[in-house]
Amino acid sequence: MKRLLLLSSLLLLAIASILLGQAPAVSMLRTPSGDKPLSVIHQGGQTYFAVDEVLGAINGSVKQEASGFKATLNDVVAAFGPDSRFAVVRDDLVEMPVPPLSAAGKPYATIQFFQGYLGRAASLDATWDANARVLQVRPLQQTLVSVGTSLANIQGITKIVLTLSAPAEYVIVKEPGAYTVRFKSPIRGPYNEQAHDDPNVSKLAFAGNDLRIQITSPDVIADAYKLDNPFRVVLDLRKGAAGATVPNQQLSVPTRPVDQPGIHTIVLDPGHGGKDVGAIGPGGTSEKDLTLAVSRKLASALAAKTGARIVLTREDDSVV
């Protein structure tokens, strides 16, 4: 009987811990108008913030629809839902590491949603201080350069592409166990750190104005070059001969790589446009807007991962 009671108690404790892990915790939302409590959910290594509470504090709103949720701020609408990592904002996409959550009919999203949406809708930035448990929303610093990252392994070569919102000066330094990209002006990375299941790179971590690329073994070597329109820094990492590390040894970064055979131009056709709206979704999203948003996101991804010139047959709401 005692054993049965003990097992029952342990089971109840386990269930309670699971429910508490999914229940919103209270943190602080800091905006130019003051501080307010903010509901936050921690799940699967991600932090989700209550979208309605954040938008409500800055004169925005969010409502539930059949296909998900629709947020509105300064007449700029964002459509998103728990079935996709992407939010549609006008004719653009905001990418998140995981889909939003829905708890008790309320949407919760990661910091990337707010950084992407608030920047487009109100020139606002969002930062999360995990130690102080404060989400701060403040005017976007125009001098701050945003850095996006992309990592792909092709035939044993790990290609890391850093896409910057504006040109910036930097150096790449070889250190024990890592390569560090040191920018000479303030930057904003998309995350603090991110692990990768890659044969050459184990983790990317932003700290201050530095990006540290942690390698998996001492025999991983790197080459780098930069591209324009948009401004990008490309690093190719691969296995090579392990050599002695010279402290603060800098990599040379040519303006462009040596011309190589392969695909140099890719043409994407978004389809529809203008009076040709295509299909209309349950939430009112037209096919012409969605195809343009997806094509733009695909163009950015292809440019980042291939370095090729990407051409869209239409870049606005027009008929081709």
TORKOL-4160 file (C-alpha; in steps of 0.2 Angstrom, whole numbers, padded with zeros to 4 digits, m for minus):
320
<pt num="1" X="0000" Y="0000" Z="0000"/>
<pt num="2" X="0014" Y="0012" Z="0004"/>
<pt num="3" X="0023" Y="0008" Z="m0012"/>
<pt num="4" X="0007" Y="0012" Z="m0021"/>
<pt num="5" X="0005" Y="0028" Z="m0012"/>
<pt num="6" X="0023" Y="0033" Z="m0016"/>
<pt num="7" X="0020" Y="0029" Z="m0035"/>
<pt num="8" X="0004" Y="0039" Z="m0035"/>
<pt num="9" X="0013" Y="0054" Z="m0027"/>
<pt num="10" X="0028" Y="0053" Z="m0039"/>
<pt num="11" X="0015" Y="0052" Z="m0054"/>
<pt num="12" X="0006" Y="0068" Z="m0048"/>
<pt num="13" X="0022" Y="0077" Z="m0046"/>
<pt num="14" X="0027" Y="0073" Z="m0063"/>
<pt num="15" X="0011" Y="0078" Z="m0070"/>
<pt num="16" X="0011" Y="0094" Z="m0060"/>
<pt num="17" X="0029" Y="0098" Z="m0067"/>
<pt num="18" X="0023" Y="0096" Z="m0085"/>
<pt num="19" X="0008" Y="0107" Z="m0082"/>
<pt num="20" X="0019" Y="0120" Z="m0074"/>
<pt num="21" X="0031" Y="0120" Z="m0088"/>
<pt num="22" X="0018" Y="0124" Z="m0100"/>
<pt num="23" X="0009" Y="0137" Z="m0090"/>
<pt num="24" X="0013" Y="0155" Z="m0093"/>
<pt num="25" X="0026" Y="0163" Z="m0081"/>
<pt num="26" X="0025" Y="0181" Z="m0077"/>
<pt num="27" X="0040" Y="0192" Z="m0083"/>
<pt num="28" X="0041" Y="0211" Z="m0086"/>
<pt num="29" X="0037" Y="0221" Z="m0102"/>
<pt num="30" X="0046" Y="0237" Z="m0104"/>
<pt num="31" X="0040" Y="0250" Z="m0116"/>
<pt num="32" X="0043" Y="0269" Z="m0118"/>
<pt num="33" X="0026" Y="0271" Z="m0109"/>
<pt num="34" X="0032" Y="0261" Z="m0094"/>
<pt num="35" X="0033" Y="0243" Z="m0086"/>
<pt num="36" X="0019" Y="0230" Z="m0087"/>
<pt num="37" X="0018" Y="0212" Z="m0082"/>
<pt num="38" X="0020" Y="0200" Z="m0096"/>
<pt num="39" X="0015" Y="0181" Z="m0098"/>
<pt num="40" X="0029" Y="0170" Z="m0105"/>
<pt num="41" X="0030" Y="0152" Z="m0109"/>
<pt num="42" X="0047" Y="0142" Z="m0108"/>
<pt num="43" X="0045" Y="0126" Z="m0119"/>
<pt num="44" X="0058" Y="0115" Z="m0129"/>
<pt num="45" X="0072" Y="0127" Z="m0125"/>
<pt num="46" X="0062" Y="0142" Z="m0133"/>
<pt num="47" X="0055" Y="0157" Z="m0124"/>
<pt num="48" X="0037" Y="0163" Z="m0130"/>
<pt num="49" X="0029" Y="0179" Z="m0126"/>
<pt num="50" X="0011" Y="0184" Z="m0126"/>
<pt num="51" X="0008" Y="0193" Z="m0142"/>
<pt num="52" X="m0008" Y="0202" Z="m0137"/>
<pt num="53" X="0000" Y="0209" Z="m0121"/>
<pt num="54" X="0015" Y="0216" Z="m0131"/>
<pt num="55" X="0004" Y="0223" Z="m0144"/>
<pt num="56" X="m0008" Y="0230" Z="m0132"/>
<pt num="57" X="0005" Y="0240" Z="m0123"/>
<pt num="58" X="0010" Y="0249" Z="m0139"/>
<pt num="59" X="m0008" Y="0252" Z="m0146"/>
<pt num="60" X="m0008" Y="0237" Z="m0157"/>
<pt num="61" X="m0021" Y="0222" Z="m0157"/>
<pt num="62" X="m0022" Y="0204" Z="m0161"/>
<pt num="63" X="m0037" Y="0193" Z="m0165"/>
<pt num="64" X="m0040" Y="0175" Z="m0168"/>
<pt num="65" X="m0046" Y="0169" Z="m0185"/>
<pt num="66" X="m0051" Y="0152" Z="m0193"/>
<pt num="67" X="m0033" Y="0150" Z="m0200"/>
<pt num="68" X="m0023" Y="0157" Z="m0185"/>
<pt num="69" X="m0021" Y="0175" Z="m0179"/>
<pt num="70" X="m0020" Y="0192" Z="m0186"/>
<pt num="71" X="m0010" Y="0206" Z="m0177"/>
<pt num="72" X="m0012" Y="0224" Z="m0182"/>
<pt num="73" X="m0001" Y="0239" Z="m0177"/>
<pt num="74" X="m0001" Y="0256" Z="m0186"/>
<pt num="75" X="m0012" Y="0248" Z="m0200"/>
<pt num="76" X="0001" Y="0235" Z="m0203"/>
<pt num="77" X="m0005" Y="0217" Z="m0202"/>
<pt num="78" X="0004" Y="0201" Z="m0198"/>
<pt num="79" X="m0004" Y="0185" Z="m0201"/>
<pt num="80" X="0003" Y="0170" Z="m0191"/>
<pt num="81" X="m0002" Y="0153" Z="m0183"/>
<pt num="82" X="0004" Y="0138" Z="m0174"/>
<pt num="83" X="0006" Y="0128" Z="m0190"/>
<pt num="84" X="0020" Y="0138" Z="m0198"/>
<pt num="85" X="0037" Y="0146" Z="m0193"/>
<pt num="86" X="0033" Y="0161" Z="m0204"/>
<pt num="87" X="0022" Y="0176" Z="m0202"/>
<pt num="88" X="0016" Y="0186" Z="m0217"/>
<pt num="89" X="0018" Y="0205" Z="m0215"/>
<pt num="90" X="0012" Y="0214" Z="m0230"/>
<pt num="91" X="0022" Y="0206" Z="m0245"/>
<pt num="92" X="0036" Y="0200" Z="m0234"/>
<pt num="93" X="0039" Y="0185" Z="m0222"/>
<pt num="94" X="0046" Y="0185" Z="m0204"/>
<pt num="95" X="0055" Y="0169" Z="m0200"/>
<pt num="96" X="0054" Y="0161" Z="m0183"/>
<pt num="97" X="0064" Y="0146" Z="m0176"/>
<pt num="98" X="0048" Y="0137" Z="m0171"/>
<pt num="99" X="0030" Y="0140" Z="m0174"/>
<pt num="100" X="0020" Y="0151" Z="m0162"/>
<pt num="101" X="0010" Y="0143" Z="m0148"/>
<pt num="102" X="m0008" Y="0144" Z="m0143"/>
<pt num="103" X="m0012" Y="0143" Z="m0125"/>
<pt num="104" X="m0030" Y="0147" Z="m0118"/>
<pt num="105" X="m0034" Y="0155" Z="m0135"/>
<pt num="106" X="m0019" Y="0167" Z="m0134"/>
<pt num="107" X="m0005" Y="0167" Z="m0146"/>
<pt num="108" X="0013" Y="0166" Z="m0140"/>
<pt num="109" X="0028" Y="0169" Z="m0151"/>
<pt num="110" X="0047" Y="0170" Z="m0150"/>
<pt num="111" X="0058" Y="0186" Z="m0150"/>
<pt num="112" X="0061" Y="0184" Z="m0169"/>
<pt num="113" X="0042" Y="0188" Z="m0172"/>
<pt num="114" X="0043" Y="0204" Z="m0163"/>
<pt num="115" X="0059" Y="0210" Z="m0170"/>
<pt num="116" X="0053" Y="0207" Z="m0187"/>
<pt num="117" X="0036" Y="0213" Z="m0186"/>
<pt num="118" X="0038" Y="0228" Z="m0174"/>
<pt num="119" X="0053" Y="0234" Z="m0185"/>
<pt num="120" X="0042" Y="0234" Z="m0200"/>
<pt num="121" X="0026" Y="0241" Z="m0192"/>
<pt num="122" X="0033" Y="0254" Z="m0180"/>
<pt num="123" X="0052" Y="0255" Z="m0182"/>
<pt num="124" X="0053" Y="0247" Z="m0165"/>
<pt num="125" X="0066" Y="0234" Z="m0158"/>
<pt num="126" X="0063" Y="0220" Z="m0146"/>
<pt num="127" X="0076" Y="0213" Z="m0134"/>
<pt num="128" X="0075" Y="0199" Z="m0121"/>
<pt num="129" X="0085" Y="0200" Z="m0105"/>
<pt num="130" X="0084" Y="0182" Z="m0098"/>
<pt num="131" X="0092" Y="0185" Z="m0082"/>
<pt num="132" X="0081" Y="0200" Z="m0077"/>
<pt num="133" X="0066" Y="0192" Z="m0086"/>
<pt num="134" X="0063" Y="0209" Z="m0095"/>
<pt num="135" X="0057" Y="0210" Z="m0113"/>
<pt num="136" X="0061" Y="0228" Z="m0119"/>
<pt num="137" X="0053" Y="0237" Z="m0134"/>
<pt num="138" X="0061" Y="0253" Z="m0139"/>
<pt num="139" X="0064" Y="0263" Z="m0155"/>
<pt num="140" X="0075" Y="0254" Z="m0167"/>
<pt num="141" X="0093" Y="0261" Z="m0168"/>
<pt num="142" X="0095" Y="0266" Z="m0186"/>
<pt num="143" X="0114" Y="0264" Z="m0184"/>
<pt num="144" X="0113" Y="0246" Z="m0178"/>
<pt num="145" X="0117" Y="0234" Z="m0191"/>
<pt num="146" X="0107" Y="0218" Z="m0191"/>
<pt num="147" X="0116" Y="0202" Z="m0195"/>
<pt num="148" X="0107" Y="0186" Z="m0202"/>
<pt num="149" X="0115" Y="0169" Z="m0203"/>
<pt num="150" X="0113" Y="0154" Z="m0214"/>
<pt num="151" X="0123" Y="0138" Z="m0213"/>
<pt num="152" X="0123" Y="0124" Z="m0225"/>
<pt num="153" X="0134" Y="0109" Z="m0228"/>
<pt num="154" X="0138" Y="0105" Z="m0246"/>
<pt num="155" X="0149" Y="0090" Z="m0250"/>
<pt num="156" X="0159" Y="0092" Z="m0234"/>
<pt num="157" X="0161" Y="0111" Z="m0235"/>
<pt num="158" X="0151" Y="0121" Z="m0222"/>
<pt num="159" X="0146" Y="0137" Z="m0230"/>
<pt num="160" X="0141" Y="0151" Z="m0217"/>
<pt num="161" X="0133" Y="0167" Z="m0225"/>
<pt num="162" X="0131" Y="0182" Z="m0214"/>
<pt num="163" X="0119" Y="0194" Z="m0222"/>
<pt num="164" X="0120" Y="0212" Z="m0216"/>
<pt num="165" X="0107" Y="0226" Z="m0217"/>
<pt num="166" X="0121" Y="0238" Z="m0221"/>
<pt num="167" X="0140" Y="0237" Z="m0226"/>
<pt num="168" X="0151" Y="0236" Z="m0210"/>
<pt num="169" X="0170" Y="0234" Z="m0207"/>
<pt num="170" X="0176" Y="0218" Z="m0199"/>
<pt num="171" X="0190" Y="0206" Z="m0196"/>
<pt num="172" X="0190" Y="0187" Z="m0195"/>
<pt num="173" X="0202" Y="0180" Z="m0182"/>
<pt num="174" X="0207" Y="0162" Z="m0180"/>
<pt num="175" X="0207" Y="0157" Z="m0162"/>
<pt num="176" X="0209" Y="0140" Z="m0153"/>
<pt num="177" X="0194" Y="0130" Z="m0157"/>
<pt num="178" X="0185" Y="0144" Z="m0166"/>
<pt num="179" X="0184" Y="0158" Z="m0179"/>
<pt num="180" X="0178" Y="0175" Z="m0173"/>
<pt num="181" X="0171" Y="0188" Z="m0184"/>
<pt num="182" X="0174" Y="0205" Z="m0175"/>
<pt num="183" X="0163" Y="0219" Z="m0182"/>
<pt num="184" X="0169" Y="0237" Z="m0179"/>
<pt num="185" X="0152" Y="0244" Z="m0177"/>
<pt num="186" X="0137" Y="0239" Z="m0167"/>
<pt num="187" X="0127" Y="0224" Z="m0173"/>
<pt num="188" X="0112" Y="0215" Z="m0169"/>
<pt num="189" X="0112" Y="0196" Z="m0171"/>
<pt num="190" X="0096" Y="0185" Z="m0173"/>
<pt num="191" X="0100" Y="0175" Z="m0157"/>
<pt num="192" X="0113" Y="0173" Z="m0143"/>
<pt num="193" X="0119" Y="0156" Z="m0148"/>
<pt num="194" X="0113" Y="0142" Z="m0159"/>
<pt num="195" X="0120" Y="0124" Z="m0159"/>
<pt num="196" X="0122" Y="0115" Z="m0176"/>
<pt num="197" X="0123" Y="0097" Z="m0180"/>
<pt num="198" X="0137" Y="0099" Z="m0193"/>
<pt num="199" X="0154" Y="0090" Z="m0196"/>
<pt num="200" X="0164" Y="0106" Z="m0195"/>
<pt num="201" X="0154" Y="0119" Z="m0185"/>
<pt num="202" X="0146" Y="0115" Z="m0168"/>
<pt num="203" X="0139" Y="0132" Z="m0163"/>
<pt num="204" X="0137" Y="0150" Z="m0168"/>
<pt num="205" X="0137" Y="0163" Z="m0154"/>
<pt num="206" X="0134" Y="0182" Z="m0154"/>
<pt num="207" X="0142" Y="0192" Z="m0140"/>
<pt num="208" X="0143" Y="0211" Z="m0141"/>
<pt num="209" X="0150" Y="0215" Z="m0159"/>
<pt num="210" X="0158" Y="0198" Z="m0161"/>
<pt num="211" X="0151" Y="0182" Z="m0169"/>
<pt num="212" X="0161" Y="0166" Z="m0163"/>
<pt num="213" X="0160" Y="0151" Z="m0174"/>
<pt num="214" X="0165" Y="0136" Z="m0164"/>
<pt num="215" X="0173" Y="0122" Z="m0174"/>
<pt num="216" X="0172" Y="0104" Z="m0171"/>
<pt num="217" X="0190" Y="0099" Z="m0172"/>
<pt num="218" X="0207" Y="0108" Z="m0174"/>
<pt num="219" X="0209" Y="0102" Z="m0192"/>
<pt num="220" X="0194" Y="0113" Z="m0198"/>
<pt num="221" X="0201" Y="0127" Z="m0209"/>
<pt num="222" X="0192" Y="0142" Z="m0216"/>
<pt num="223" X="0192" Y="0153" Z="m0231"/>
<pt num="224" X="0182" Y="0169" Z="m0232"/>
<pt num="225" X="0176" Y="0182" Z="m0245"/>
<pt num="226" X="0163" Y="0196" Z="m0246"/>
<pt num="227" X="0148" Y="0200" Z="m0258"/>
<pt num="228" X="0138" Y="0215" Z="m0261"/>
<pt num="229" X="0120" Y="0219" Z="m0265"/>
<pt num="230" X="0116" Y="0214" Z="m0251"/>
<pt num="231" X="0132" Y="0215" Z="m0241"/>
<pt num="232" X="0137" Y="0197" Z="m0236"/>
<pt num="233" X="0152" Y="0189" Z="m0228"/>
<pt num="234" X="0154" Y="0171" Z="m0233"/>
<pt num="235" X="0165" Y="0158" Z="m0224"/>
<pt num="236" X="0169" Y="0141" Z="m0231"/>
<pt num="237" X="0174" Y="0129" Z="m0218"/>
<pt num="238" X="0181" Y="0111" Z="m0221"/>
<pt num="239" X="0193" Y="0098" Z="m0215"/>
<pt num="240" X="0211" Y="0101" Z="m0219"/>
<pt num="241" X="0229" Y="0100" Z="m0211"/>
<pt num="242" X="0229" Y="0105" Z="m0193"/>
<pt num="243" X="0242" Y="0117" Z="m0189"/>
<pt num="244" X="0248" Y="0128" Z="m0175"/>
<pt num="245" X="0237" Y="0142" Z="m0171"/>
<pt num="246" X="0244" Y="0159" Z="m0171"/>
<pt num="247" X="0236" Y="0170" Z="m0158"/>
<pt num="248" X="0224" Y="0183" Z="m0167"/>
<pt num="249" X="0229" Y="0177" Z="m0184"/>
<pt num="250" X="0218" Y="0186" Z="m0196"/>
<pt num="251" X="0210" Y="0179" Z="m0212"/>
<pt num="252" X="0211" Y="0188" Z="m0228"/>
<pt num="253" X="0194" Y="0193" Z="m0235"/>
<pt num="254" X="0194" Y="0196" Z="m0254"/>
<pt num="255" X="0180" Y="0206" Z="m0262"/>
<pt num="256" X="0174" Y="0191" Z="m0272"/>
<pt num="257" X="0179" Y="0173" Z="m0274"/>
<pt num="258" X="0188" Y="0166" Z="m0289"/>
<pt num="259" X="0176" Y="0163" Z="m0303"/>
<pt num="260" X="0170" Y="0145" Z="m0303"/>
<pt num="261" X="0159" Y="0135" Z="m0315"/>
<pt num="262" X="0141" Y="0133" Z="m0310"/>
<pt num="263" X="0124" Y="0142" Z="m0309"/>
<pt num="264" X="0127" Y="0161" Z="m0307"/>
<pt num="265" X="0109" Y="0168" Z="m0311"/>
<pt num="266" X="0092" Y="0161" Z="m0304"/>
<pt num="267" X="0075" Y="0168" Z="m0310"/>
<pt num="268" X="0060" Y="0166" Z="m0299"/>
<pt num="269" X="0042" Y="0170" Z="m0305"/>
<pt num="270" X="0030" Y="0174" Z="m0291"/>
<pt num="271" X="0015" Y="0173" Z="m0302"/>
<pt num="272" X="m0001" Y="0183" Z="m0302"/>
<pt num="273" X="0000" Y="0202" Z="m0297"/>
<pt num="274" X="m0011" Y="0217" Z="m0300"/>
<pt num="275" X="m0029" Y="0213" Z="m0304"/>
<pt num="276" X="m0024" Y="0195" Z="m0305"/>
<pt num="277" X="m0026" Y="0191" Z="m0286"/>
<pt num="278" X="m0026" Y="0172" Z="m0287"/>
<pt num="279" X="m0035" Y="0162" Z="m0274"/>
<pt num="280" X="m0041" Y="0171" Z="m0257"/>
<pt num="281" X="m0037" Y="0162" Z="m0241"/>
<pt num="282" X="m0050" Y="0160" Z="m0226"/>
<pt num="283" X="m0041" Y="0175" Z="m0218"/>
<pt num="284" X="m0042" Y="0186" Z="m0233"/>
<pt num="285" X="m0024" Y="0183" Z="m0239"/>
<pt num="286" X="m0023" Y="0184" Z="m0258"/>
<pt num="287" X="m0012" Y="0172" Z="m0267"/>
<pt num="288" X="m0003" Y="0186" Z="m0276"/>
<pt num="289" X="0004" Y="0193" Z="m0260"/>
<pt num="290" X="0009" Y="0175" Z="m0253"/>
<pt num="291" X="0018" Y="0170" Z="m0269"/>
<pt num="292" X="0028" Y="0187" Z="m0269"/>
<pt num="293" X="0032" Y="0185" Z="m0250"/>
<pt num="294" X="0038" Y="0167" Z="m0253"/>
<pt num="295" X="0048" Y="0171" Z="m0268"/>
<pt num="296" X="0056" Y="0186" Z="m0259"/>
<pt num="297" X="0061" Y="0174" Z="m0244"/>
<pt num="298" X="0067" Y="0161" Z="m0257"/>
<pt num="299" X="0077" Y="0173" Z="m0266"/>
<pt num="300" X="0086" Y="0179" Z="m0250"/>
<pt num="301" X="0089" Y="0161" Z="m0245"/>
<pt num="302" X="0096" Y="0156" Z="m0262"/>
<pt num="303" X="0107" Y="0172" Z="m0263"/>
<pt num="304" X="0114" Y="0168" Z="m0246"/>
<pt num="305" X="0117" Y="0150" Z="m0249"/>
<pt num="306" X="0123" Y="0150" Z="m0267"/>
<pt num="307" X="0130" Y="0167" Z="m0270"/>
<pt num="308" X="0121" Y="0168" Z="m0286"/>
<pt num="309" X="0112" Y="0183" Z="m0294"/>
<pt num="310" X="0093" Y="0181" Z="m0290"/>
<pt num="311" X="0081" Y="0189" Z="m0302"/>
<pt num="312" X="0062" Y="0191" Z="m0298"/>
<pt num="313" X="0050" Y="0193" Z="m0313"/>
<pt num="314" X="0040" Y="0205" Z="m0302"/>
<pt num="315" X="0045" Y="0214" Z="m0286"/>
<pt num="316" X="0029" Y="0223" Z="m0283"/>
<pt num="317" X="0010" Y="0222" Z="m0285"/>
<pt num="318" X="0010" Y="0223" Z="m0304"/>
<pt num="319" X="0005" Y="0211" Z="m0319"/>
<pt num="320" X="0020" Y="0204" Z="m0329"/>
